Amino acid sequence: MSIVNAKEIMIEAAKGKYAVGAFNITDLIQMEAVIDAAIEKKAPLIIQTSVKPSKFLGTDVLVAIYRTIAQSAPIPICLHLDHCTDVDYCKKCADSGYTNIMIDASKQSYEENIRQTKEVVDYCHSVGDISVEGELGTVSGVEDQIKVAEDEAALANPVQAVEFVERTGLDIFAPAIGTAHGVYKTKNPKVDFERLGKINKLLNGNGIKTPLVVHGGTGLPEDYIQKLIEMGGAKFNVSPELKHTLIDSTYEYIVAHRDEYDPGKVDAAVRDAIRKAVGHWIDMLGSAGKA
Ligand code: 13P
């Protein structure tokens, strides 16, 4: 059960009214930390990398580490490529052994978004049991140093969303609903819960076929998270929270142990801090004990 794609664990989540945490990592310590948390909580897990860390670490290295750990883990774990705007790189990651791929052509015209998304879906389905995520509308904020201004961000149209999913053959769908990448500037971000609910009803009203993804997890208030799960959110993406935890825990450890030169201890402190942060997310998403 350990190496899985995102769709299969998200269908279970949507049926059970909880969500799977999808955590962006940039190195091995973070990967181990999110796995530690998920095993401790007995929760299904999605590990994700954006394109930059994937290129920096090398897809083959990353996938080899993921598969080595995941195949003997007692929980299902998916490796997801996040927000890739390059069709060829999506295909390369599918070939390497990622189990979920996000083609993000949301900044293209509607027809071009459909064309690119369908090309990736067709390819991934021909390679093996790889599910594909696509986005309609645009999520504002910064992810992988790609910036989308708030006024450029457009919310997904529910009727168009159904057509988009049908024409692309998409497995999991990320509609823009007002959540944003990065840290929210306000305590009460403007999120269109009803829009997610409407899209979910149209797509999954007669049985869960295309589970829904919520981007922009960092800083979302807990009551928003619960409401978004109720409306059909089955995967929550969390990125900068882990990066902040990494930097802060590194800094705090070094300041407190300035005369020590033991990288293993710094790594252990970081791994523990990230494990705790991810554990808190798993509790909020209700996925503890679901693996
Ligand atoms: P945050 O930047 O809010 O954590 O969202 C991450 C995300 O959606 C990555 O796809």
Residues whose N, C-alpha, C, O or C-beta is under 5 A from the ligand:
A	BS01	13P	D82 V142 A180 H181 G182 H215 G216 G217 T218 N237 V238 S239 P240 E241
